[in-house]
Structure formats: structure tokens, C-alpha cells
Amino acid sequence: MPMGRGKQGLARGERLQIMLSPGELAAVDDFRFKNRMPSRAAAVRELFRLGLAGTGFVNGERRKSADFGVLANSRNDGDGAG
């Protein structure tokens, strides 16, 4: 099997090393086991995916600035202040 290829044939040529506190590592492990993930690496990749999606990065696309209002309907509240 070529280096950087997982069971699903995905190329992962870059290695990222991070340091975690004991609490952060426990949170990753809790997420991993709760979601029945095969490895810490898989759990971290899923957490990255969820975090990036939550900040507007979905398939490299960014949300519009109008999507970041404090109130859900701040653009349409009719008072002209939104």
C-alpha cells in the first residue's frame, strides 16, 4: 500500500502534529467513542470538518456577511436598523 493512502484510498500526504491538554484529549476521545470512530485521527478530522462547516467553510465556500446577524431575522425585522 503506498504511503499516505488509507483503507478508503484517500491520499493524506501531510502530517499535522498538535499538543493537547489532558482535558482536550479526553474530549476528543469521548467524541471518538460516542461516535464509534475508528481512531483519534478520524475523530480529529471529523471535528475539523464540523468546525469548518460551522464557520462557513463548506467545500471551500464562505457564507455571506449577512448570514452572521445576531438575530435570526435581523435583515427582515422591518425597523430599518437591521
Distance bins in CASP14 RR format, pairs under 12 A and 6 or more apart:
PFRMAT RR
TARGET T0000
AUTHOR 0000-0000-0000
RMODE 2
METHOD distances of the structure
MODEL  1
1 7 0 0 0 0 1 0 0 0 0 0 0
1 8 0 0 0 0 0 1 0 0 0 0 0
1 9 0 0 0 0 1 0 0 0 0 0 0
1 10 0 0 0 0 0 1 0 0 0 0 0
1 11 0 0 0 0 0 1 0 0 0 0 0
2 9 0 0 0 0 1 0 0 0 0 0 0
2 10 0 0 0 0 0 1 0 0 0 0 0
2 11 0 0 0 0 1 0 0 0 0 0 0
2 12 0 0 0 0 0 1 0 0 0 0 0
2 13 0 0 0 0 0 1 0 0 0 0 0
3 11 0 0 0 0 1 0 0 0 0 0 0
3 12 0 0 0 0 1 0 0 0 0 0 0
3 13 1 0 0 1 0 0 0 0 0 0 0
3 14 0 0 0 0 0 1 0 0 0 0 0
3 15 0 0 0 0 0 1 0 0 0 0 0
4 10 0 0 0 0 1 0 0 0 0 0 0
4 11 1 0 0 1 0 0 0 0 0 0 0
4 12 1 0 1 0 0 0 0 0 0 0 0
4 13 1 0 1 0 0 0 0 0 0 0 0
4 14 0 0 0 0 1 0 0 0 0 0 0
4 15 0 0 0 0 1 0 0 0 0 0 0
4 41 0 0 0 0 0 1 0 0 0 0 0
5 11 1 0 0 1 0 0 0 0 0 0 0
5 12 1 0 0 1 0 0 0 0 0 0 0
5 13 0 0 0 0 1 0 0 0 0 0 0
6 12 1 0 0 1 0 0 0 0 0 0 0
6 13 0 0 0 0 0 1 0 0 0 0 0
6 38 0 0 0 0 0 1 0 0 0 0 0
6 39 0 0 0 0 0 1 0 0 0 0 0
6 41 0 0 0 0 0 1 0 0 0 0 0
6 42 0 0 0 0 0 1 0 0 0 0 0
7 38 0 0 0 0 1 0 0 0 0 0 0
7 39 0 0 0 0 0 1 0 0 0 0 0
7 42 0 0 0 0 0 1 0 0 0 0 0
8 38 0 0 0 0 0 1 0 0 0 0 0
8 42 0 0 0 0 0 1 0 0 0 0 0
8 45 0 0 0 0 0 1 0 0 0 0 0
10 41 0 0 0 0 0 1 0 0 0 0 0
10 42 0 0 0 0 0 1 0 0 0 0 0
10 45 0 0 0 0 1 0 0 0 0 0 0
12 41 0 0 0 0 1 0 0 0 0 0 0
12 42 0 0 0 0 0 1 0 0 0 0 0
12 45 0 0 0 0 1 0 0 0 0 0 0
15 41 0 0 0 0 1 0 0 0 0 0 0
16 41 0 0 0 0 1 0 0 0 0 0 0
16 44 0 0 0 0 1 0 0 0 0 0 0
16 45 0 0 0 0 1 0 0 0 0 0 0
16 48 0 0 0 0 1 0 0 0 0 0 0
17 41 0 0 0 0 0 1 0 0 0 0 0
17 44 0 0 0 0 0 1 0 0 0 0 0
18 24 0 0 0 0 1 0 0 0 0 0 0
18 25 0 0 0 0 0 1 0 0 0 0 0
18 28 0 0 0 0 0 1 0 0 0 0 0
18 40 0 0 0 0 0 1 0 0 0 0 0
18 41 0 0 0 0 0 1 0 0 0 0 0
18 44 0 0 0 0 1 0 0 0 0 0 0
18 47 0 0 0 0 0 1 0 0 0 0 0
18 48 0 0 0 0 0 1 0 0 0 0 0
19 25 0 0 0 0 1 0 0 0 0 0 0
20 26 0 0 0 0 1 0 0 0 0 0 0
20 27 0 0 0 0 1 0 0 0 0 0 0
20 28 1 0 0 1 0 0 0 0 0 0 0
20 29 0 0 0 0 0 1 0 0 0 0 0
20 40 0 0 0 0 1 0 0 0 0 0 0
20 43 0 0 0 0 0 1 0 0 0 0 0
20 44 0 0 0 0 1 0 0 0 0 0 0
20 47 0 0 0 0 0 1 0 0 0 0 0
21 27 0 0 0 0 1 0 0 0 0 0 0
21 28 0 0 0 0 0 1 0 0 0 0 0
22 28 0 0 0 0 0 1 0 0 0 0 0
22 29 0 0 0 0 0 1 0 0 0 0 0
23 29 0 0 0 0 1 0 0 0 0 0 0
23 30 0 0 0 0 1 0 0 0 0 0 0
24 30 0 0 0 0 0 1 0 0 0 0 0
24 31 0 0 0 0 0 1 0 0 0 0 0
24 40 0 0 0 0 0 1 0 0 0 0 0
24 43 0 0 0 0 0 1 0 0 0 0 0
24 44 0 0 0 0 0 1 0 0 0 0 0
24 47 0 0 0 0 0 1 0 0 0 0 0
25 31 0 0 0 0 0 1 0 0 0 0 0
25 32 0 0 0 0 0 1 0 0 0 0 0
25 40 0 0 0 0 1 0 0 0 0 0 0
25 43 0 0 0 0 0 1 0 0 0 0 0
25 44 0 0 0 0 0 1 0 0 0 0 0
26 32 0 0 0 0 0 1 0 0 0 0 0
26 33 0 0 0 0 0 1 0 0 0 0 0
26 40 0 0 0 0 0 1 0 0 0 0 0
26 43 0 0 0 0 0 1 0 0 0 0 0
27 33 0 0 0 0 0 1 0 0 0 0 0
27 34 0 0 0 0 0 1 0 0 0 0 0
27 40 0 0 0 0 0 1 0 0 0 0 0
27 43 0 0 0 0 1 0 0 0 0 0 0
27 44 0 0 0 0 0 1 0 0 0 0 0
27 47 0 0 0 0 1 0 0 0 0 0 0
28 34 0 0 0 0 0 1 0 0 0 0 0
28 35 0 0 0 0 0 1 0 0 0 0 0
28 37 0 0 0 0 1 0 0 0 0 0 0
28 39 0 0 0 0 0 1 0 0 0 0 0
28 40 1 0 0 1 0 0 0 0 0 0 0
28 41 0 0 0 0 0 1 0 0 0 0 0
28 42 0 0 0 0 0 1 0 0 0 0 0
28 43 1 0 1 0 0 0 0 0 0 0 0
28 44 1 0 0 1 0 0 0 0 0 0 0
28 45 0 0 0 0 0 1 0 0 0 0 0
28 46 0 0 0 0 0 1 0 0 0 0 0
28 47 1 0 0 1 0 0 0 0 0 0 0
28 48 0 0 0 0 0 1 0 0 0 0 0
29 35 0 0 0 0 0 1 0 0 0 0 0
29 37 0 0 0 0 1 0 0 0 0 0 0
29 39 0 0 0 0 0 1 0 0 0 0 0
29 40 1 0 0 1 0 0 0 0 0 0 0
29 43 1 0 0 1 0 0 0 0 0 0 0
29 44 0 0 0 0 0 1 0 0 0 0 0
29 47 0 0 0 0 0 1 0 0 0 0 0
30 37 0 0 0 0 0 1 0 0 0 0 0
30 40 0 0 0 0 0 1 0 0 0 0 0
30 43 0 0 0 0 1 0 0 0 0 0 0
30 47 0 0 0 0 0 1 0 0 0 0 0
31 37 1 0 0 1 0 0 0 0 0 0 0
31 40 0 0 0 0 1 0 0 0 0 0 0
31 42 0 0 0 0 0 1 0 0 0 0 0
31 43 1 0 1 0 0 0 0 0 0 0 0
31 44 0 0 0 0 1 0 0 0 0 0 0
31 45 0 0 0 0 0 1 0 0 0 0 0
31 46 1 0 0 1 0 0 0 0 0 0 0
31 47 1 0 0 1 0 0 0 0 0 0 0
31 48 0 0 0 0 0 1 0 0 0 0 0
31 50 0 0 0 0 1 0 0 0 0 0 0
32 38 0 0 0 0 1 0 0 0 0 0 0
32 39 1 0 0 1 0 0 0 0 0 0 0
32 40 1 0 0 1 0 0 0 0 0 0 0
32 41 0 0 0 0 1 0 0 0 0 0 0
32 42 1 0 0 1 0 0 0 0 0 0 0
32 43 1 1 0 0 0 0 0 0 0 0 0
32 44 0 0 0 0 1 0 0 0 0 0 0
32 45 0 0 0 0 0 1 0 0 0 0 0
32 46 0 0 0 0 1 0 0 0 0 0 0
32 47 0 0 0 0 1 0 0 0 0 0 0
33 39 0 0 0 0 0 1 0 0 0 0 0
33 40 0 0 0 0 0 1 0 0 0 0 0
33 42 0 0 0 0 0 1 0 0 0 0 0
33 43 0 0 0 0 1 0 0 0 0 0 0
34 43 0 0 0 0 1 0 0 0 0 0 0
34 46 0 0 0 0 0 1 0 0 0 0 0
35 42 0 0 0 0 1 0 0 0 0 0 0
35 43 1 0 0 1 0 0 0 0 0 0 0
35 45 0 0 0 0 0 1 0 0 0 0 0
35 46 1 0 0 1 0 0 0 0 0 0 0
35 47 0 0 0 0 1 0 0 0 0 0 0
35 50 0 0 0 0 0 1 0 0 0 0 0
36 42 0 0 0 0 0 1 0 0 0 0 0
36 43 0 0 0 0 0 1 0 0 0 0 0
36 46 0 0 0 0 0 1 0 0 0 0 0
37 43 1 0 1 0 0 0 0 0 0 0 0
37 44 0 0 0 0 1 0 0 0 0 0 0
37 45 0 0 0 0 1 0 0 0 0 0 0
37 46 1 0 0 1 0 0 0 0 0 0 0
37 47 0 0 0 0 1 0 0 0 0 0 0
38 45 0 0 0 0 0 1 0 0 0 0 0
38 46 0 0 0 0 0 1 0 0 0 0 0
39 45 0 0 0 0 1 0 0 0 0 0 0
39 46 0 0 0 0 0 1 0 0 0 0 0
40 46 0 0 0 0 0 1 0 0 0 0 0
40 47 0 0 0 0 0 1 0 0 0 0 0
41 47 0 0 0 0 0 1 0 0 0 0 0
41 48 0 0 0 0 0 1 0 0 0 0 0
42 48 0 0 0 0 0 1 0 0 0 0 0
42 49 0 0 0 0 0 1 0 0 0 0 0
43 49 0 0 0 0 0 1 0 0 0 0 0
43 50 0 0 0 0 0 1 0 0 0 0 0
44 50 0 0 0 0 0 1 0 0 0 0 0
44 51 0 0 0 0 0 1 0 0 0 0 0
45 51 0 0 0 0 0 1 0 0 0 0 0
45 52 0 0 0 0 0 1 0 0 0 0 0
46 52 0 0 0 0 0 1 0 0 0 0 0
46 53 0 0 0 0 0 1 0 0 0 0 0
47 53 0 0 0 0 0 1 0 0 0 0 0
47 54 0 0 0 0 0 1 0 0 0 0 0
48 54 0 0 0 0 0 1 0 0 0 0 0
48 55 0 0 0 0 0 1 0 0 0 0 0
48 57 0 0 0 0 1 0 0 0 0 0 0
49 55 0 0 0 0 0 1 0 0 0 0 0
49 56 0 0 0 0 0 1 0 0 0 0 0
49 57 0 0 0 0 1 0 0 0 0 0 0
49 58 0 0 0 0 1 0 0 0 0 0 0
49 59 0 0 0 0 0 1 0 0 0 0 0
49 60 0 0 0 0 0 1 0 0 0 0 0
50 56 0 0 0 0 0 1 0 0 0 0 0
50 57 0 0 0 0 0 1 0 0 0 0 0
50 58 0 0 0 0 0 1 0 0 0 0 0
51 57 0 0 0 0 1 0 0 0 0 0 0
51 58 0 0 0 0 0 1 0 0 0 0 0
52 58 1 0 0 1 0 0 0 0 0 0 0
52 59 0 0 0 0 1 0 0 0 0 0 0
52 60 0 0 0 0 1 0 0 0 0 0 0
52 61 0 0 0 0 0 1 0 0 0 0 0
52 62 0 0 0 0 0 1 0 0 0 0 0
52 63 0 0 0 0 0 1 0 0 0 0 0
53 59 0 0 0 0 1 0 0 0 0 0 0
53 60 0 0 0 0 0 1 0 0 0 0 0
53 61 0 0 0 0 0 1 0 0 0 0 0
53 62 0 0 0 0 0 1 0 0 0 0 0
53 63 0 0 0 0 0 1 0 0 0 0 0
54 62 0 0 0 0 0 1 0 0 0 0 0
54 63 0 0 0 0 1 0 0 0 0 0 0
54 67 0 0 0 0 0 1 0 0 0 0 0
54 68 0 0 0 0 0 1 0 0 0 0 0
55 61 0 0 0 0 0 1 0 0 0 0 0
55 62 0 0 0 0 1 0 0 0 0 0 0
55 63 0 0 0 0 1 0 0 0 0 0 0
55 67 0 0 0 0 0 1 0 0 0 0 0
55 68 0 0 0 0 0 1 0 0 0 0 0
56 62 1 0 1 0 0 0 0 0 0 0 0
56 63 1 0 1 0 0 0 0 0 0 0 0
56 64 0 0 0 0 1 0 0 0 0 0 0
56 65 0 0 0 0 0 1 0 0 0 0 0
56 67 0 0 0 0 1 0 0 0 0 0 0
56 68 0 0 0 0 1 0 0 0 0 0 0
57 63 0 0 0 0 1 0 0 0 0 0 0
58 67 0 0 0 0 0 1 0 0 0 0 0
61 67 0 0 0 0 0 1 0 0 0 0 0
62 68 0 0 0 0 0 1 0 0 0 0 0
63 69 0 0 0 0 0 1 0 0 0 0 0
64 75 0 0 0 0 0 1 0 0 0 0 0
65 74 0 0 0 0 0 1 0 0 0 0 0
65 75 0 0 0 0 0 1 0 0 0 0 0
66 73 0 0 0 0 0 1 0 0 0 0 0
66 74 0 0 0 0 1 0 0 0 0 0 0
66 75 1 0 1 0 0 0 0 0 0 0 0
66 76 0 0 0 0 0 1 0 0 0 0 0
66 82 0 0 0 0 1 0 0 0 0 0 0
67 74 0 0 0 0 0 1 0 0 0 0 0
67 75 0 0 0 0 1 0 0 0 0 0 0
68 74 0 0 0 0 1 0 0 0 0 0 0
68 75 0 0 0 0 0 1 0 0 0 0 0
69 75 1 0 0 1 0 0 0 0 0 0 0
69 76 0 0 0 0 0 1 0 0 0 0 0
69 77 0 0 0 0 0 1 0 0 0 0 0
69 82 0 0 0 0 1 0 0 0 0 0 0
70 77 0 0 0 0 0 1 0 0 0 0 0
70 81 0 0 0 0 0 1 0 0 0 0 0
70 82 0 0 0 0 1 0 0 0 0 0 0
71 77 1 0 0 1 0 0 0 0 0 0 0
71 78 0 0 0 0 0 1 0 0 0 0 0
71 79 0 0 0 0 0 1 0 0 0 0 0
71 81 0 0 0 0 0 1 0 0 0 0 0
71 82 0 0 0 0 1 0 0 0 0 0 0
73 79 0 0 0 0 0 1 0 0 0 0 0
73 82 0 0 0 0 1 0 0 0 0 0 0
74 80 0 0 0 0 1 0 0 0 0 0 0
74 81 0 0 0 0 1 0 0 0 0 0 0
74 82 1 0 1 0 0 0 0 0 0 0 0
75 81 0 0 0 0 0 1 0 0 0 0 0
75 82 1 0 0 1 0 0 0 0 0 0 0
76 82 0 0 0 0 1 0 0 0 0 0 0
END
